[in-house]
Amino acid sequence: MSLSLSPHRQLGELLCDATRQILWPLATNRSDNQLQCRVGHGQATYHRYDPRHSLHQITYGVRMIEAKQQGASAAAWLSTREISRRRYFAGTISPLNLLAHTCCHEFAHLLQQLDGKRFRGSVHNRHFYSILDNLHAQGYGERVQSYLAERAQRQGLPLSDQRLEMPDPASARAHWQVGDKVYFGEGQGHRVGHILRVNRKTCTVACPALHGQLRYRVPLTMLRREEESA
Ligand SMILES: [Zn+2]
């Protein structure tokens, strides 16, 4: 049987290796938990904890990896905003930095879980961002970045460190589809829903409410994808 894996899947395996080798040692002296990393088929990228087996699972979606190779498809992801707003990697958005940051983001959820600070409905809370800021400040972002760059080069996998051109978000209409899980708003106004219709400059989004659902027309510029979605 042939085992030829797509380049994006191979990059996913590198994300798993980087997480195990560079980040996981930060947690092993704090607990006897186990870690399992895997590459998923879709976009979904998340950390999950199974208390029965004391097992952390981190999944990197192959379609997330693919989406972060180009500006138009990378623009709406939370990791793109985080690099740009929090000035990780001096604010440079490249495929390499996006993927290195994704490892740090998911691992920050693991540390957040160990701290007992992951709450339903408030996953990306202040505690989460102080962990993530610390990981970057302590140089773990850069260590993951060099690990990925070196391994990708050795295996002949394309992983660009060049700054991505970010499109005008309104022209990124083609990247939204009916059924996509999306987020918008901040703080108390933070909402999650599914796209019902893609309009010219907005999307109609259905959000679960106390009774049934509420519909919003959300400008494309305000929509985002979060790694934990899909
Ligand atoms: Zn997250």
Residues whose N, C-alpha, C, O or C-beta is under 5 A from the ligand:
A	BS01	ZN	E228
